[in-house]
Amino acid sequence: MTIYRTRTYLAADWTGDEDAIKELHKWNDSKHWGLSFTDAHDLMQANDTSLNCTIKDSLRKRIQASKTFVLIVGNQTRGLRSGSCQYCNRYNSWTQHCAKGYTVDYRSYVDYECDKSIEDGIKLVILYNATSVDKSKCPEVLKNIGIHVSMLHYEGGKKEWDYLAVKEAIEN
């Protein structure tokens, strides 16, 4: 079966870095800006009430349809734990197994997404929701690979989104 990779996969701390995600979508949806990508998350949705393993299966399918993986790194990204089986309501800490019989995976959603993107060999773009690249906030597995770019810069003493740097990182 041939997999057509045409989408862009966005990964982030969806609560802490929502402003950066919204800005990417604003640039993508606007006729004024020239950034153009098809978000892999439009492919399918998983319910927030789904098991972590079910959500990870959905993430895997979205990554398989993607040619570019974009991770937005913010202040909390490296410490995210959401998605680990130990935080799932089906995880039995006594036996350290999934009560539904699924494989136990202690990685967070972000760590899983990073690992899967590397495994699939797709383009890696790491955008920092800051005025500088601070690799200490980046997941360890991506620190030394991919394209690392800050999403913000100072213009006239004020923080502004750096559209051109982001566009070049994603599209080139």
C-alpha atoms as an extended CHARMM CRD file, in Angstrom:
* protein
*
       172  EXT
         1         1  MET       CA              0.0000000000        0.0000000000        0.0000000000  PROA      1               0.0000000000
         2         2  THR       CA              1.3880000000        3.4050000000       -0.9900000000  PROA      2               0.0000000000
         3         3  ILE       CA              1.1780000000        6.1130000000        1.6390000000  PROA      3               0.0000000000
         4         4  TYR       CA              0.8330000000        9.6190000000        0.2440000000  PROA      4               0.0000000000
         5         5  ARG       CA              2.4340000000       12.0760000000        2.6170000000  PROA      5               0.0000000000
         6         6  THR       CA              0.8530000000       15.4410000000        1.8720000000  PROA      6               0.0000000000
         7         7  ARG       CA              0.0150000000       16.8860000000        5.2690000000  PROA      7               0.0000000000
         8         8  THR       CA              1.7350000000       18.8880000000        7.9720000000  PROA      8               0.0000000000
         9         9  TYR       CA              1.5340000000       17.4810000000       11.4730000000  PROA      9               0.0000000000
        10        10  LEU       CA              1.3830000000       20.0320000000       14.2980000000  PROA      10              0.0000000000
        11        11  ALA       CA              2.4180000000       18.9440000000       17.7880000000  PROA      11              0.0000000000
        12        12  ALA       CA              2.4950000000       21.1720000000       20.8500000000  PROA      12              0.0000000000
        13        13  ASP       CA              1.3670000000       21.7830000000       24.3850000000  PROA      13              0.0000000000
        14        14  TRP       CA             -2.1370000000       22.6120000000       23.1690000000  PROA      14              0.0000000000
        15        15  THR       CA             -2.9500000000       24.5940000000       26.3070000000  PROA      15              0.0000000000
        16        16  GLY       CA              0.3590000000       26.3650000000       26.9900000000  PROA      16              0.0000000000
        17        17  ASP       CA              1.1740000000       27.2470000000       23.3820000000  PROA      17              0.0000000000
        18        18  GLU       CA             -2.2880000000       27.7860000000       21.9650000000  PROA      18              0.0000000000
        19        19  ASP       CA             -1.2890000000       31.3000000000       20.8340000000  PROA      19              0.0000000000
        20        20  ALA       CA              1.4200000000       29.9010000000       18.5440000000  PROA      20              0.0000000000
        21        21  ILE       CA             -0.9080000000       27.2670000000       17.1040000000  PROA      21              0.0000000000
        22        22  LYS       CA             -3.5640000000       29.9020000000       16.4200000000  PROA      22              0.0000000000
        23        23  GLU       CA             -0.9810000000       32.0960000000       14.6940000000  PROA      23              0.0000000000
        24        24  LEU       CA              0.0860000000       29.2450000000       12.3790000000  PROA      24              0.0000000000
        25        25  HSD       CA             -3.5480000000       28.6070000000       11.4640000000  PROA      25              0.0000000000
        26        26  LYS       CA             -4.1620000000       32.3390000000       10.9570000000  PROA      26              0.0000000000
        27        27  TRP       CA             -1.2560000000       32.5190000000        8.5090000000  PROA      27              0.0000000000
        28        28  ASN       CA             -2.4460000000       29.3620000000        6.7750000000  PROA      28              0.0000000000
        29        29  ASP       CA             -6.0960000000       30.4170000000        6.4870000000  PROA      29              0.0000000000
        30        30  SER       CA             -5.4690000000       34.0190000000        5.4070000000  PROA      30              0.0000000000
        31        31  LYS       CA             -5.3880000000       35.2140000000        1.8200000000  PROA      31              0.0000000000
        32        32  HSD       CA             -2.8370000000       37.8550000000        2.9160000000  PROA      32              0.0000000000
        33        33  TRP       CA             -0.1960000000       35.4310000000        4.1850000000  PROA      33              0.0000000000
        34        34  GLY       CA              1.4300000000       32.8520000000        1.8940000000  PROA      34              0.0000000000
        35        35  LEU       CA              1.9540000000       30.0270000000        4.3810000000  PROA      35              0.0000000000
        36        36  SER       CA              0.1630000000       26.9700000000        3.0870000000  PROA      36              0.0000000000
        37        37  PHE       CA             -0.1910000000       23.5810000000        4.7330000000  PROA      37              0.0000000000
        38        38  THR       CA             -2.8580000000       20.9350000000        5.1930000000  PROA      38              0.0000000000
        39        39  ASP       CA             -3.1590000000       20.1160000000        8.8790000000  PROA      39              0.0000000000
        40        40  ALA       CA             -2.9670000000       16.3680000000        9.5650000000  PROA      40              0.0000000000
        41        41  HSD       CA             -5.3500000000       16.8490000000       12.4930000000  PROA      41              0.0000000000
        42        42  ASP       CA             -8.1420000000       17.5170000000        9.9910000000  PROA      42              0.0000000000
        43        43  LEU       CA             -7.7250000000       13.9010000000        8.8230000000  PROA      43              0.0000000000
        44        44  MET       CA             -9.4230000000       12.3450000000       11.8470000000  PROA      44              0.0000000000
        45        45  GLN       CA            -10.1960000000       13.1420000000       15.4490000000  PROA      45              0.0000000000
        46        46  ALA       CA             -9.9520000000       11.0920000000       18.6070000000  PROA      46              0.0000000000
        47        47  ASN       CA            -12.2520000000       11.7540000000       21.5250000000  PROA      47              0.0000000000
        48        48  ASP       CA            -10.6440000000       13.2390000000       24.6070000000  PROA      48              0.0000000000
        49        49  THR       CA            -12.3070000000       10.4100000000       26.5190000000  PROA      49              0.0000000000
        50        50  SER       CA            -10.5390000000        7.7650000000       24.4240000000  PROA      50              0.0000000000
        51        51  LEU       CA             -7.8780000000        5.5580000000       25.9370000000  PROA      51              0.0000000000
        52        52  ASN       CA             -4.3500000000        6.9170000000       25.5750000000  PROA      52              0.0000000000
        53        53  CYS       CA             -3.4470000000        3.9590000000       23.3300000000  PROA      53              0.0000000000
        54        54  THR       CA             -6.4340000000        4.7070000000       21.0670000000  PROA      54              0.0000000000
        55        55  ILE       CA             -5.3880000000        8.3410000000       20.8050000000  PROA      55              0.0000000000
        56        56  LYS       CA             -1.7980000000        7.3100000000       20.0010000000  PROA      56              0.0000000000
        57        57  ASP       CA             -3.0960000000        5.0570000000       17.2280000000  PROA      57              0.0000000000
        58        58  SER       CA             -4.9210000000        8.0690000000       15.7710000000  PROA      58              0.0000000000
        59        59  LEU       CA             -1.7340000000       10.1570000000       16.0810000000  PROA      59              0.0000000000
        60        60  ARG       CA              0.2290000000        7.4170000000       14.2940000000  PROA      60              0.0000000000
        61        61  LYS       CA             -2.1860000000        7.4740000000       11.3470000000  PROA      61              0.0000000000
        62        62  ARG       CA             -1.9620000000       11.2670000000       11.0740000000  PROA      62              0.0000000000
        63        63  ILE       CA              1.8420000000       11.1880000000       11.1560000000  PROA      63              0.0000000000
        64        64  GLN       CA              1.8620000000        8.5050000000        8.4470000000  PROA      64              0.0000000000
        65        65  ALA       CA             -0.0660000000       10.9160000000        6.2040000000  PROA      65              0.0000000000
        66        66  SER       CA              2.3790000000       13.7620000000        6.8710000000  PROA      66              0.0000000000
        67        67  LYS       CA              5.4440000000       14.9810000000        5.0290000000  PROA      67              0.0000000000
        68        68  THR       CA              6.4090000000       17.5260000000        7.6990000000  PROA      68              0.0000000000
        69        69  PHE       CA              6.3290000000       17.3080000000       11.4930000000  PROA      69              0.0000000000
        70        70  VAL       CA              6.1510000000       20.6670000000       13.2810000000  PROA      70              0.0000000000
        71        71  LEU       CA              6.7010000000       20.7580000000       17.0220000000  PROA      71              0.0000000000
        72        72  ILE       CA              6.0220000000       24.0020000000       18.8330000000  PROA      72              0.0000000000
        73        73  VAL       CA              8.2840000000       24.1570000000       21.8700000000  PROA      73              0.0000000000
        74        74  GLY       CA              7.1780000000       26.2780000000       24.7950000000  PROA      74              0.0000000000
        75        75  ASN       CA              8.0400000000       26.5300000000       28.4700000000  PROA      75              0.0000000000
        76        76  GLN       CA              6.2680000000       23.2720000000       29.4170000000  PROA      76              0.0000000000
        77        77  THR       CA              6.9100000000       21.0690000000       26.3600000000  PROA      77              0.0000000000
        78        78  ARG       CA              9.7600000000       18.9790000000       27.7080000000  PROA      78              0.0000000000
        79        79  GLY       CA              7.9070000000       18.1440000000       30.9290000000  PROA      79              0.0000000000
        80        80  LEU       CA              4.5830000000       17.1000000000       29.3850000000  PROA      80              0.0000000000
        81        81  ARG       CA              3.3650000000       13.7190000000       30.6600000000  PROA      81              0.0000000000
        82        82  SER       CA             -0.1600000000       13.5650000000       29.2410000000  PROA      82              0.0000000000
        83        83  GLY       CA             -0.5880000000       10.3780000000       27.2130000000  PROA      83              0.0000000000
        84        84  SER       CA              1.5370000000        8.1070000000       29.3740000000  PROA      84              0.0000000000
        85        85  CYS       CA             -0.2440000000        4.8610000000       30.2390000000  PROA      85              0.0000000000
        86        86  GLN       CA              0.3820000000        5.4360000000       33.9210000000  PROA      86              0.0000000000
        87        87  TYR       CA             -2.0540000000        8.3780000000       33.7060000000  PROA      87              0.0000000000
        88        88  CYS       CA             -4.7260000000        6.3970000000       31.8390000000  PROA      88              0.0000000000
        89        89  ASN       CA             -7.8190000000        5.2860000000       33.7280000000  PROA      89              0.0000000000
        90        90  ARG       CA             -7.2750000000        1.7430000000       32.3680000000  PROA      90              0.0000000000
        91        91  TYR       CA             -3.7390000000        1.4070000000       33.7120000000  PROA      91              0.0000000000
        92        92  ASN       CA             -3.4390000000       -0.9570000000       36.6720000000  PROA      92              0.0000000000
        93        93  SER       CA             -0.5360000000        0.2880000000       38.7940000000  PROA      93              0.0000000000
        94        94  TRP       CA             -0.5910000000       -2.9220000000       40.8300000000  PROA      94              0.0000000000
        95        95  THR       CA              0.1290000000       -5.1580000000       37.8280000000  PROA      95              0.0000000000
        96        96  GLN       CA              1.6700000000       -2.3760000000       35.6620000000  PROA      96              0.0000000000
        97        97  HSD       CA             -0.4880000000       -3.5230000000       32.7400000000  PROA      97              0.0000000000
        98        98  CYS       CA             -3.3440000000       -2.0880000000       30.7550000000  PROA      98              0.0000000000
        99        99  ALA       CA             -6.6650000000       -3.3860000000       32.0540000000  PROA      99              0.0000000000
       100       100  LYS       CA             -7.9010000000       -3.5590000000       28.4370000000  PROA      100             0.0000000000
       101       101  GLY       CA             -4.9630000000       -5.7520000000       27.3640000000  PROA      101             0.0000000000
       102       102  TYR       CA             -3.2190000000       -3.0970000000       25.2590000000  PROA      102             0.0000000000
       103       103  THR       CA              0.5370000000       -2.5670000000       25.1450000000  PROA      103             0.0000000000
       104       104  VAL       CA              1.7510000000       -0.2620000000       27.9020000000  PROA      104             0.0000000000
       105       105  ASP       CA              3.5370000000        2.8620000000       26.6510000000  PROA      105             0.0000000000
       106       106  TYR       CA              4.9420000000        5.2980000000       29.2010000000  PROA      106             0.0000000000
       107       107  ARG       CA              5.7100000000        8.0230000000       26.6410000000  PROA      107             0.0000000000
       108       108  SER       CA              3.7120000000       11.2360000000       26.6250000000  PROA      108             0.0000000000
       109       109  TYR       CA              1.7950000000       12.1420000000       23.4900000000  PROA      109             0.0000000000
       110       110  VAL       CA              4.5350000000       14.6190000000       22.4930000000  PROA      110             0.0000000000
       111       111  ASP       CA              7.3310000000       12.0920000000       23.0480000000  PROA      111             0.0000000000
       112       112  TYR       CA              5.3710000000        9.4990000000       21.0520000000  PROA      112             0.0000000000
       113       113  GLU       CA              4.8120000000       11.9880000000       18.2010000000  PROA      113             0.0000000000
       114       114  CYS       CA              8.5100000000       12.9200000000       18.1090000000  PROA      114             0.0000000000
       115       115  ASP       CA              9.6460000000        9.2750000000       18.1030000000  PROA      115             0.0000000000
       116       116  LYS       CA              7.1380000000        8.2860000000       15.4010000000  PROA      116             0.0000000000
       117       117  SER       CA              8.1320000000       11.2180000000       13.1640000000  PROA      117             0.0000000000
       118       118  ILE       CA             11.8060000000       10.2940000000       13.4040000000  PROA      118             0.0000000000
       119       119  GLU       CA             10.9800000000        6.6300000000       12.7530000000  PROA      119             0.0000000000
       120       120  ASP       CA              8.9880000000        7.6060000000        9.6500000000  PROA      120             0.0000000000
       121       121  GLY       CA             11.8170000000        9.8240000000        8.3730000000  PROA      121             0.0000000000
       122       122  ILE       CA              9.6980000000       12.9100000000        7.7310000000  PROA      122             0.0000000000
       123       123  LYS       CA             10.9420000000       16.4990000000        7.7560000000  PROA      123             0.0000000000
       124       124  LEU       CA             11.3190000000       17.8450000000       11.3140000000  PROA      124             0.0000000000
       125       125  VAL       CA             10.6680000000       21.5180000000       12.1120000000  PROA      125             0.0000000000
       126       126  ILE       CA             10.9890000000       22.6580000000       15.7070000000  PROA      126             0.0000000000
       127       127  LEU       CA              9.4730000000       26.0920000000       16.3300000000  PROA      127             0.0000000000
       128       128  TYR       CA             10.1330000000       27.8480000000       19.6380000000  PROA      128             0.0000000000
       129       129  ASN       CA              7.3190000000       29.9680000000       21.0330000000  PROA      129             0.0000000000
       130       130  ALA       CA              9.9580000000       32.5190000000       22.0630000000  PROA      130             0.0000000000
       131       131  THR       CA             12.4020000000       35.0690000000       20.6680000000  PROA      131             0.0000000000
       132       132  SER       CA             15.2830000000       32.5840000000       20.7840000000  PROA      132             0.0000000000
       133       133  VAL       CA             15.9840000000       28.8900000000       20.3430000000  PROA      133             0.0000000000
       134       134  ASP       CA             16.4210000000       27.2330000000       23.7520000000  PROA      134             0.0000000000
       135       135  LYS       CA             17.1220000000       23.5570000000       23.1480000000  PROA      135             0.0000000000
       136       136  SER       CA             16.9070000000       22.8180000000       26.8850000000  PROA      136             0.0000000000
       137       137  LYS       CA             13.1160000000       23.1090000000       26.4580000000  PROA      137             0.0000000000
       138       138  CYS       CA             13.0730000000       20.7300000000       23.4730000000  PROA      138             0.0000000000
       139       139  PRO       CA             12.4280000000       16.9930000000       23.8820000000  PROA      139             0.0000000000
       140       140  GLU       CA             15.8120000000       15.2610000000       24.0830000000  PROA      140             0.0000000000
       141       141  VAL       CA             15.2160000000       13.1580000000       20.9600000000  PROA      141             0.0000000000
       142       142  LEU       CA             14.8940000000       16.2730000000       18.7250000000  PROA      142             0.0000000000
       143       143  LYS       CA             17.6210000000       18.4530000000       20.2520000000  PROA      143             0.0000000000
       144       144  ASN       CA             20.2170000000       17.7970000000       17.5730000000  PROA      144             0.0000000000
       145       145  ILE       CA             18.1360000000       17.0560000000       14.4920000000  PROA      145             0.0000000000
       146       146  GLY       CA             15.6920000000       18.9710000000       12.3350000000  PROA      146             0.0000000000
       147       147  ILE       CA             15.3480000000       22.6900000000       11.7330000000  PROA      147             0.0000000000
       148       148  HSD       CA             15.1760000000       24.8270000000       14.9160000000  PROA      148             0.0000000000
       149       149  VAL       CA             13.6820000000       28.3440000000       14.5970000000  PROA      149             0.0000000000
       150       150  SER       CA             12.2380000000       30.9000000000       16.9960000000  PROA      150             0.0000000000
       151       151  MET       CA              8.7110000000       32.0440000000       16.1780000000  PROA      151             0.0000000000
       152       152  LEU       CA              9.1130000000       35.5380000000       17.6200000000  PROA      152             0.0000000000
       153       153  HSD       CA             11.5250000000       38.4200000000       17.2130000000  PROA      153             0.0000000000
       154       154  TYR       CA             11.8200000000       41.9790000000       18.4760000000  PROA      154             0.0000000000
       155       155  GLU       CA             10.7570000000       44.7430000000       16.1390000000  PROA      155             0.0000000000
       156       156  GLY       CA             10.8160000000       48.3150000000       17.3860000000  PROA      156             0.0000000000
       157       157  GLY       CA             11.3140000000       47.0700000000       20.9550000000  PROA      157             0.0000000000
       158       158  LYS       CA              8.1630000000       44.9560000000       20.7610000000  PROA      158             0.0000000000
       159       159  LYS       CA              7.7410000000       41.1770000000       20.4180000000  PROA      159             0.0000000000
       160       160  GLU       CA              6.3080000000       40.2340000000       17.0470000000  PROA      160             0.0000000000
       161       161  TRP       CA              5.6130000000       36.9330000000       15.2890000000  PROA      161             0.0000000000
       162       162  ASP       CA              8.3720000000       36.0940000000       12.8000000000  PROA      162             0.0000000000
       163       163  TYR       CA              6.2670000000       34.9570000000        9.8680000000  PROA      163             0.0000000000
       164       164  LEU       CA              9.1200000000       34.8030000000        7.3570000000  PROA      164             0.0000000000
       165       165  ALA       CA             11.3520000000       32.6130000000        9.5490000000  PROA      165             0.0000000000
       166       166  VAL       CA              8.4750000000       30.2040000000       10.2360000000  PROA      166             0.0000000000
       167       167  LYS       CA              7.3940000000       30.0610000000        6.5990000000  PROA      167             0.0000000000
       168       168  GLU       CA             10.9370000000       29.3660000000        5.4080000000  PROA      168             0.0000000000
       169       169  ALA       CA             11.4300000000       26.6180000000        8.0010000000  PROA      169             0.0000000000
       170       170  ILE       CA              8.1870000000       24.8610000000        7.1020000000  PROA      170             0.0000000000
       171       171  GLU       CA              8.2540000000       25.2510000000        3.3390000000  PROA      171             0.0000000000
       172       172  ASN       CA             11.9630000000       24.8520000000        2.4900000000  PROA      172             0.0000000000
